[in-house]
Amino acid sequence: MSCPICAKDTDPKYRPFCSKRCADIDLGRWLTGSYVIPGDAVEEEDNPPELPPRRPH
């Protein structure tokens, strides 16, 4: 199996990546929203759901 970032052989320690660097690159892509699932855009609701009242301690 090859690393999905750089195509080098994978290292069992970082599987499916070859190194911590490539694992971090992948994580960064997830955190910045670079990876998306194709589909129709969903509009957000104008009124978010209300949270239940907090109970006093």
mmCIF file of the N, C-alpha and C atoms, coordinates in Angstrom:
data_MODEL
# 
_entry.id   MODEL 
# 
loop_
_atom_site.group_PDB 
_atom_site.id 
_atom_site.type_symbol 
_atom_site.label_atom_id 
_atom_site.label_alt_id 
_atom_site.label_comp_id 
_atom_site.label_asym_id 
_atom_site.label_entity_id 
_atom_site.label_seq_id 
_atom_site.pdbx_PDB_ins_code 
_atom_site.Cartn_x 
_atom_site.Cartn_y 
_atom_site.Cartn_z 
_atom_site.occupancy 
_atom_site.B_iso_or_equiv 
_atom_site.pdbx_formal_charge 
_atom_site.auth_seq_id 
_atom_site.auth_comp_id 
_atom_site.auth_asym_id 
_atom_site.auth_atom_id 
_atom_site.pdbx_PDB_model_num 
ATOM 1   N N  . MET A 1 1  ? 0.855   -1.174 0.000  1.00 0.00 ? 1  MET A N  1 
ATOM 2   C CA . MET A 1 1  ? 0.000   0.000  0.000  1.00 0.00 ? 1  MET A CA 1 
ATOM 3   C C  . MET A 1 1  ? 0.902   1.238  0.000  1.00 0.00 ? 1  MET A C  1 
ATOM 4   N N  . SER A 1 2  ? 0.494   2.255  -0.711 1.00 0.00 ? 2  SER A N  1 
ATOM 5   C CA . SER A 1 2  ? 1.279   3.488  -0.755 1.00 0.00 ? 2  SER A CA 1 
ATOM 6   C C  . SER A 1 2  ? 0.572   4.612  -0.004 1.00 0.00 ? 2  SER A C  1 
ATOM 7   N N  . CYS A 1 3  ? 1.370   5.565  0.452  1.00 0.00 ? 3  CYS A N  1 
ATOM 8   C CA . CYS A 1 3  ? 0.873   6.716  1.195  1.00 0.00 ? 3  CYS A CA 1 
ATOM 9   C C  . CYS A 1 3  ? -0.059  7.538  0.296  1.00 0.00 ? 3  CYS A C  1 
ATOM 10  N N  . PRO A 1 4  ? -1.251  7.899  0.788  1.00 0.00 ? 4  PRO A N  1 
ATOM 11  C CA . PRO A 1 4  ? -2.179  8.676  -0.026 1.00 0.00 ? 4  PRO A CA 1 
ATOM 12  C C  . PRO A 1 4  ? -1.718  10.118 -0.272 1.00 0.00 ? 4  PRO A C  1 
ATOM 13  N N  . ILE A 1 5  ? -0.725  10.591 0.470  1.00 0.00 ? 5  ILE A N  1 
ATOM 14  C CA . ILE A 1 5  ? -0.241  11.959 0.301  1.00 0.00 ? 5  ILE A CA 1 
ATOM 15  C C  . ILE A 1 5  ? 0.915   12.022 -0.698 1.00 0.00 ? 5  ILE A C  1 
ATOM 16  N N  . CYS A 1 6  ? 1.941   11.162 -0.506 1.00 0.00 ? 6  CYS A N  1 
ATOM 17  C CA . CYS A 1 6  ? 3.140   11.262 -1.355 1.00 0.00 ? 6  CYS A CA 1 
ATOM 18  C C  . CYS A 1 6  ? 3.434   10.013 -2.175 1.00 0.00 ? 6  CYS A C  1 
ATOM 19  N N  . ALA A 1 7  ? 2.674   8.947  -1.991 1.00 0.00 ? 7  ALA A N  1 
ATOM 20  C CA . ALA A 1 7  ? 2.799   7.694  -2.740 1.00 0.00 ? 7  ALA A CA 1 
ATOM 21  C C  . ALA A 1 7  ? 4.018   6.852  -2.365 1.00 0.00 ? 7  ALA A C  1 
ATOM 22  N N  . LYS A 1 8  ? 4.734   7.183  -1.286 1.00 0.00 ? 8  LYS A N  1 
ATOM 23  C CA . LYS A 1 8  ? 5.824   6.326  -0.803 1.00 0.00 ? 8  LYS A CA 1 
ATOM 24  C C  . LYS A 1 8  ? 5.212   5.126  -0.091 1.00 0.00 ? 8  LYS A C  1 
ATOM 25  N N  . ASP A 1 9  ? 6.054   4.112  0.201  1.00 0.00 ? 9  ASP A N  1 
ATOM 26  C CA . ASP A 1 9  ? 5.583   2.955  0.961  1.00 0.00 ? 9  ASP A CA 1 
ATOM 27  C C  . ASP A 1 9  ? 5.160   3.398  2.358  1.00 0.00 ? 9  ASP A C  1 
ATOM 28  N N  . THR A 1 10 ? 4.111   2.768  2.871  1.00 0.00 ? 10 THR A N  1 
ATOM 29  C CA . THR A 1 10 ? 3.606   3.153  4.192  1.00 0.00 ? 10 THR A CA 1 
ATOM 30  C C  . THR A 1 10 ? 4.484   2.602  5.305  1.00 0.00 ? 10 THR A C  1 
ATOM 31  N N  . ASP A 1 11 ? 4.440   3.258  6.436  1.00 0.00 ? 11 ASP A N  1 
ATOM 32  C CA . ASP A 1 11 ? 5.141   2.827  7.641  1.00 0.00 ? 11 ASP A CA 1 
ATOM 33  C C  . ASP A 1 11 ? 4.067   2.335  8.596  1.00 0.00 ? 11 ASP A C  1 
ATOM 34  N N  . PRO A 1 12 ? 4.202   1.110  9.130  1.00 0.00 ? 12 PRO A N  1 
ATOM 35  C CA . PRO A 1 12 ? 3.164   0.594  10.037 1.00 0.00 ? 12 PRO A CA 1 
ATOM 36  C C  . PRO A 1 12 ? 2.866   1.527  11.210 1.00 0.00 ? 12 PRO A C  1 
ATOM 37  N N  . LYS A 1 13 ? 3.846   2.302  11.636 1.00 0.00 ? 13 LYS A N  1 
ATOM 38  C CA . LYS A 1 13 ? 3.643   3.221  12.760 1.00 0.00 ? 13 LYS A CA 1 
ATOM 39  C C  . LYS A 1 13 ? 2.669   4.342  12.402 1.00 0.00 ? 13 LYS A C  1 
ATOM 40  N N  . TYR A 1 14 ? 2.625   4.740  11.119 1.00 0.00 ? 14 TYR A N  1 
ATOM 41  C CA . TYR A 1 14 ? 1.780   5.863  10.693 1.00 0.00 ? 14 TYR A CA 1 
ATOM 42  C C  . TYR A 1 14 ? 0.719   5.438  9.683  1.00 0.00 ? 14 TYR A C  1 
ATOM 43  N N  . ARG A 1 15 ? 0.468   4.167  9.566  1.00 0.00 ? 15 ARG A N  1 
ATOM 44  C CA . ARG A 1 15 ? -0.434  3.637  8.564  1.00 0.00 ? 15 ARG A CA 1 
ATOM 45  C C  . ARG A 1 15 ? -1.750  4.396  8.517  1.00 0.00 ? 15 ARG A C  1 
ATOM 46  N N  . PRO A 1 16 ? -2.264  4.793  7.404  1.00 0.00 ? 16 PRO A N  1 
ATOM 47  C CA . PRO A 1 16 ? -1.879  4.457  6.037  1.00 0.00 ? 16 PRO A CA 1 
ATOM 48  C C  . PRO A 1 16 ? -0.841  5.410  5.435  1.00 0.00 ? 16 PRO A C  1 
ATOM 49  N N  . PHE A 1 17 ? -0.185  6.209  6.264  1.00 0.00 ? 17 PHE A N  1 
ATOM 50  C CA . PHE A 1 17 ? 0.782   7.186  5.764  1.00 0.00 ? 17 PHE A CA 1 
ATOM 51  C C  . PHE A 1 17 ? 2.203   6.645  5.896  1.00 0.00 ? 17 PHE A C  1 
ATOM 52  N N  . CYS A 1 18 ? 3.157   7.363  5.297  1.00 0.00 ? 18 CYS A N  1 
ATOM 53  C CA . CYS A 1 18 ? 4.558   6.943  5.359  1.00 0.00 ? 18 CYS A CA 1 
ATOM 54  C C  . CYS A 1 18 ? 5.289   7.607  6.514  1.00 0.00 ? 18 CYS A C  1 
ATOM 55  N N  . SER A 1 19 ? 4.748   8.705  7.027  1.00 0.00 ? 19 SER A N  1 
ATOM 56  C CA . SER A 1 19 ? 5.447   9.457  8.071  1.00 0.00 ? 19 SER A CA 1 
ATOM 57  C C  . SER A 1 19 ? 4.455   10.337 8.834  1.00 0.00 ? 19 SER A C  1 
ATOM 58  N N  . LYS A 1 20 ? 4.937   10.887 9.935  1.00 0.00 ? 20 LYS A N  1 
ATOM 59  C CA . LYS A 1 20 ? 4.117   11.823 10.717 1.00 0.00 ? 20 LYS A CA 1 
ATOM 60  C C  . LYS A 1 20 ? 3.813   13.062 9.884  1.00 0.00 ? 20 LYS A C  1 
ATOM 61  N N  . ARG A 1 21 ? 4.771   13.479 9.061  1.00 0.00 ? 21 ARG A N  1 
ATOM 62  C CA . ARG A 1 21 ? 4.576   14.659 8.210  1.00 0.00 ? 21 ARG A CA 1 
ATOM 63  C C  . ARG A 1 21 ? 3.357   14.478 7.308  1.00 0.00 ? 21 ARG A C  1 
ATOM 64  N N  . CYS A 1 22 ? 3.266   13.337 6.626  1.00 0.00 ? 22 CYS A N  1 
ATOM 65  C CA . CYS A 1 22 ? 2.126   13.109 5.735  1.00 0.00 ? 22 CYS A CA 1 
ATOM 66  C C  . CYS A 1 22 ? 0.827   12.958 6.528  1.00 0.00 ? 22 CYS A C  1 
ATOM 67  N N  . ALA A 1 23 ? 0.895   12.343 7.710  1.00 0.00 ? 23 ALA A N  1 
ATOM 68  C CA . ALA A 1 23 ? -0.295  12.240 8.561  1.00 0.00 ? 23 ALA A CA 1 
ATOM 69  C C  . ALA A 1 23 ? -0.766  13.629 8.981  1.00 0.00 ? 23 ALA A C  1 
ATOM 70  N N  . ASP A 1 24 ? 0.179   14.508 9.312  1.00 0.00 ? 24 ASP A N  1 
ATOM 71  C CA . ASP A 1 24 ? -0.175  15.874 9.705  1.00 0.00 ? 24 ASP A CA 1 
ATOM 72  C C  . ASP A 1 24 ? -0.741  16.671 8.534  1.00 0.00 ? 24 ASP A C  1 
ATOM 73  N N  . ILE A 1 25 ? -0.213  16.462 7.337  1.00 0.00 ? 25 ILE A N  1 
ATOM 74  C CA . ILE A 1 25 ? -0.756  17.130 6.153  1.00 0.00 ? 25 ILE A CA 1 
ATOM 75  C C  . ILE A 1 25 ? -2.211  16.724 5.953  1.00 0.00 ? 25 ILE A C  1 
ATOM 76  N N  . ASP A 1 26 ? -2.495  15.430 6.090  1.00 0.00 ? 26 ASP A N  1 
ATOM 77  C CA . ASP A 1 26 ? -3.863  14.937 5.939  1.00 0.00 ? 26 ASP A CA 1 
ATOM 78  C C  . ASP A 1 26 ? -4.781  15.528 7.005  1.00 0.00 ? 26 ASP A C  1 
ATOM 79  N N  . LEU A 1 27 ? -4.322  15.563 8.244  1.00 0.00 ? 27 LEU A N  1 
ATOM 80  C CA . LEU A 1 27 ? -5.116  16.148 9.330  1.00 0.00 ? 27 LEU A CA 1 
ATOM 81  C C  . LEU A 1 27 ? -5.406  17.619 9.045  1.00 0.00 ? 27 LEU A C  1 
ATOM 82  N N  . GLY A 1 28 ? -4.402  18.348 8.574  1.00 0.00 ? 28 GLY A N  1 
ATOM 83  C CA . GLY A 1 28 ? -4.597  19.752 8.234  1.00 0.00 ? 28 GLY A CA 1 
ATOM 84  C C  . GLY A 1 28 ? -5.649  19.943 7.154  1.00 0.00 ? 28 GLY A C  1 
ATOM 85  N N  . ARG A 1 29 ? -5.658  19.048 6.191  1.00 0.00 ? 29 ARG A N  1 
ATOM 86  C CA . ARG A 1 29 ? -6.672  19.131 5.126  1.00 0.00 ? 29 ARG A CA 1 
ATOM 87  C C  . ARG A 1 29 ? -8.067  18.914 5.679  1.00 0.00 ? 29 ARG A C  1 
ATOM 88  N N  . TRP A 1 30 ? -8.216  17.991 6.636  1.00 0.00 ? 30 TRP A N  1 
ATOM 89  C CA . TRP A 1 30 ? -9.522  17.773 7.259  1.00 0.00 ? 30 TRP A CA 1 
ATOM 90  C C  . TRP A 1 30 ? -9.944  18.998 8.059  1.00 0.00 ? 30 TRP A C  1 
ATOM 91  N N  . LEU A 1 31 ? -9.010  19.555 8.825  1.00 0.00 ? 31 LEU A N  1 
ATOM 92  C CA . LEU A 1 31 ? -9.348  20.675 9.701  1.00 0.00 ? 31 LEU A CA 1 
ATOM 93  C C  . LEU A 1 31 ? -9.674  21.954 8.946  1.00 0.00 ? 31 LEU A C  1 
ATOM 94  N N  . THR A 1 32 ? -9.105  22.131 7.762  1.00 0.00 ? 32 THR A N  1 
ATOM 95  C CA . THR A 1 32 ? -9.386  23.342 6.989  1.00 0.00 ? 32 THR A CA 1 
ATOM 96  C C  . THR A 1 32 ? -10.563 23.163 6.035  1.00 0.00 ? 32 THR A C  1 
ATOM 97  N N  . GLY A 1 33 ? -11.146 21.965 6.005  1.00 0.00 ? 33 GLY A N  1 
ATOM 98  C CA . GLY A 1 33 ? -12.289 21.728 5.135  1.00 0.00 ? 33 GLY A CA 1 
ATOM 99  C C  . GLY A 1 33 ? -11.920 21.445 3.691  1.00 0.00 ? 33 GLY A C  1 
ATOM 100 N N  . SER A 1 34 ? -10.679 21.052 3.433  1.00 0.00 ? 34 SER A N  1 
ATOM 101 C CA . SER A 1 34 ? -10.263 20.739 2.068  1.00 0.00 ? 34 SER A CA 1 
ATOM 102 C C  . SER A 1 34 ? -10.950 19.489 1.539  1.00 0.00 ? 34 SER A C  1 
ATOM 103 N N  . TYR A 1 35 ? -11.268 18.564 2.429  1.00 0.00 ? 35 TYR A N  1 
ATOM 104 C CA . TYR A 1 35 ? -11.961 17.345 2.025  1.00 0.00 ? 35 TYR A CA 1 
ATOM 105 C C  . TYR A 1 35 ? -13.461 17.584 2.181  1.00 0.00 ? 35 TYR A C  1 
ATOM 106 N N  . VAL A 1 36 ? -14.202 17.304 1.138  1.00 0.00 ? 36 VAL A N  1 
ATOM 107 C CA . VAL A 1 36 ? -15.657 17.438 1.201  1.00 0.00 ? 36 VAL A CA 1 
ATOM 108 C C  . VAL A 1 36 ? -16.293 16.240 0.513  1.00 0.00 ? 36 VAL A C  1 
ATOM 109 N N  . ILE A 1 37 ? -17.484 15.923 0.923  1.00 0.00 ? 37 ILE A N  1 
ATOM 110 C CA . ILE A 1 37 ? -18.252 14.868 0.287  1.00 0.00 ? 37 ILE A CA 1 
ATOM 111 C C  . ILE A 1 37 ? -19.136 15.534 -0.759 1.00 0.00 ? 37 ILE A C  1 
ATOM 112 N N  . PRO A 1 38 ? -19.030 15.112 -2.016 1.00 0.00 ? 38 PRO A N  1 
ATOM 113 C CA . PRO A 1 38 ? -19.845 15.747 -3.053 1.00 0.00 ? 38 PRO A CA 1 
ATOM 114 C C  . PRO A 1 38 ? -21.342 15.572 -2.782 1.00 0.00 ? 38 PRO A C  1 
ATOM 115 N N  . GLY A 1 39 ? -22.086 16.574 -3.105 1.00 0.00 ? 39 GLY A N  1 
ATOM 116 C CA . GLY A 1 39 ? -23.527 16.523 -2.919 1.00 0.00 ? 39 GLY A CA 1 
ATOM 117 C C  . GLY A 1 39 ? -24.118 17.910 -3.027 1.00 0.00 ? 39 GLY A C  1 
ATOM 118 N N  . ASP A 1 40 ? -25.414 17.987 -2.902 1.00 0.00 ? 40 ASP A N  1 
ATOM 119 C CA . ASP A 1 40 ? -26.096 19.269 -2.962 1.00 0.00 ? 40 ASP A CA 1 
ATOM 120 C C  . ASP A 1 40 ? -25.809 20.073 -1.696 1.00 0.00 ? 40 ASP A C  1 
ATOM 121 N N  . ALA A 1 41 ? -25.673 21.359 -1.855 1.00 0.00 ? 41 ALA A N  1 
ATOM 122 C CA . ALA A 1 41 ? -25.439 22.237 -0.706 1.00 0.00 ? 41 ALA A CA 1 
ATOM 123 C C  . ALA A 1 41 ? -26.688 22.258 0.171  1.00 0.00 ? 41 ALA A C  1 
ATOM 124 N N  . VAL A 1 42 ? -26.489 22.294 1.456  1.00 0.00 ? 42 VAL A N  1 
ATOM 125 C CA . VAL A 1 42 ? -27.588 22.325 2.417  1.00 0.00 ? 42 VAL A CA 1 
ATOM 126 C C  . VAL A 1 42 ? -27.598 23.705 3.064  1.00 0.00 ? 42 VAL A C  1 
ATOM 127 N N  . GLU A 1 43 ? -28.754 24.350 3.012  1.00 0.00 ? 43 GLU A N  1 
ATOM 128 C CA . GLU A 1 43 ? -28.875 25.668 3.641  1.00 0.00 ? 43 GLU A CA 1 
ATOM 129 C C  . GLU A 1 43 ? -29.044 25.499 5.142  1.00 0.00 ? 43 GLU A C  1 
ATOM 130 N N  . GLU A 1 44 ? -28.379 26.370 5.886  1.00 0.00 ? 44 GLU A N  1 
ATOM 131 C CA . GLU A 1 44 ? -28.520 26.327 7.333  1.00 0.00 ? 44 GLU A CA 1 
ATOM 132 C C  . GLU A 1 44 ? -29.825 27.008 7.726  1.00 0.00 ? 44 GLU A C  1 
ATOM 133 N N  . GLU A 1 45 ? -30.400 26.557 8.821  1.00 0.00 ? 45 GLU A N  1 
ATOM 134 C CA . GLU A 1 45 ? -31.643 27.138 9.318  1.00 0.00 ? 45 GLU A CA 1 
ATOM 135 C C  . GLU A 1 45 ? -31.371 28.530 9.886  1.00 0.00 ? 45 GLU A C  1 
ATOM 136 N N  . ASP A 1 46 ? -32.330 29.441 9.705  1.00 0.00 ? 46 ASP A N  1 
ATOM 137 C CA . ASP A 1 46 ? -32.194 30.780 10.264 1.00 0.00 ? 46 ASP A CA 1 
ATOM 138 C C  . ASP A 1 46 ? -32.254 30.755 11.784 1.00 0.00 ? 46 ASP A C  1 
ATOM 139 N N  . ASN A 1 47 ? -33.059 29.857 12.328 1.00 0.00 ? 47 ASN A N  1 
ATOM 140 C CA . ASN A 1 47 ? -33.237 29.761 13.774 1.00 0.00 ? 47 ASN A CA 1 
ATOM 141 C C  . ASN A 1 47 ? -32.643 28.438 14.258 1.00 0.00 ? 47 ASN A C  1 
ATOM 142 N N  . PRO A 1 48 ? -31.479 28.482 14.891 1.00 0.00 ? 48 PRO A N  1 
ATOM 143 C CA . PRO A 1 48 ? -30.910 27.232 15.393 1.00 0.00 ? 48 PRO A CA 1 
ATOM 144 C C  . PRO A 1 48 ? -31.787 26.664 16.499 1.00 0.00 ? 48 PRO A C  1 
ATOM 145 N N  . PRO A 1 49 ? -31.720 25.365 16.734 1.00 0.00 ? 49 PRO A N  1 
ATOM 146 C CA . PRO A 1 49 ? -32.557 24.774 17.792 1.00 0.00 ? 49 PRO A CA 1 
ATOM 147 C C  . PRO A 1 49 ? -32.191 25.360 19.148 1.00 0.00 ? 49 PRO A C  1 
ATOM 148 N N  . GLU A 1 50 ? -33.195 25.511 19.981 1.00 0.00 ? 50 GLU A N  1 
ATOM 149 C CA . GLU A 1 50 ? -32.963 26.081 21.306 1.00 0.00 ? 50 GLU A CA 1 
ATOM 150 C C  . GLU A 1 50 ? -32.407 25.008 22.234 1.00 0.00 ? 50 GLU A C  1 
ATOM 151 N N  . LEU A 1 51 ? -31.505 25.436 23.094 1.00 0.00 ? 51 LEU A N  1 
ATOM 152 C CA . LEU A 1 51 ? -30.950 24.529 24.079 1.00 0.00 ? 51 LEU A CA 1 
ATOM 153 C C  . LEU A 1 51 ? -31.851 24.500 25.301 1.00 0.00 ? 51 LEU A C  1 
ATOM 154 N N  . PRO A 1 52 ? -31.906 23.352 25.986 1.00 0.00 ? 52 PRO A N  1 
ATOM 155 C CA . PRO A 1 52 ? -32.737 23.300 27.198 1.00 0.00 ? 52 PRO A CA 1 
ATOM 156 C C  . PRO A 1 52 ? -32.125 24.223 28.258 1.00 0.00 ? 52 PRO A C  1 
ATOM 157 N N  . PRO A 1 53 ? -32.954 24.734 29.163 1.00 0.00 ? 53 PRO A N  1 
ATOM 158 C CA . PRO A 1 53 ? -32.418 25.629 30.211 1.00 0.00 ? 53 PRO A CA 1 
ATOM 159 C C  . PRO A 1 53 ? -31.427 24.881 31.096 1.00 0.00 ? 53 PRO A C  1 
ATOM 160 N N  . ARG A 1 54 ? -30.450 25.614 31.565 1.00 0.00 ? 54 ARG A N  1 
ATOM 161 C CA . ARG A 1 54 ? -29.444 25.016 32.449 1.00 0.00 ? 54 ARG A CA 1 
ATOM 162 C C  . ARG A 1 54 ? -29.998 24.881 33.848 1.00 0.00 ? 54 ARG A C  1 
ATOM 163 N N  . ARG A 1 55 ? -29.655 23.789 34.484 1.00 0.00 ? 55 ARG A N  1 
ATOM 164 C CA . ARG A 1 55 ? -30.072 23.583 35.865 1.00 0.00 ? 55 ARG A CA 1 
ATOM 165 C C  . ARG A 1 55 ? -29.058 24.235 36.800 1.00 0.00 ? 55 ARG A C  1 
ATOM 166 N N  . PRO A 1 56 ? -29.511 24.925 37.831 1.00 0.00 ? 56 PRO A N  1 
ATOM 167 C CA . PRO A 1 56 ? -28.549 25.511 38.791 1.00 0.00 ? 56 PRO A CA 1 
ATOM 168 C C  . PRO A 1 56 ? -27.834 24.402 39.553 1.00 0.00 ? 56 PRO A C  1 
ATOM 169 N N  . HIS A 1 57 ? -26.651 24.706 40.014 1.00 0.00 ? 57 HIS A N  1 
ATOM 170 C CA . HIS A 1 57 ? -25.856 23.723 40.768 1.00 0.00 ? 57 HIS A CA 1 
ATOM 171 C C  . HIS A 1 57 ? -26.186 23.768 42.213 1.00 0.00 ? 57 HIS A C  1 
# 
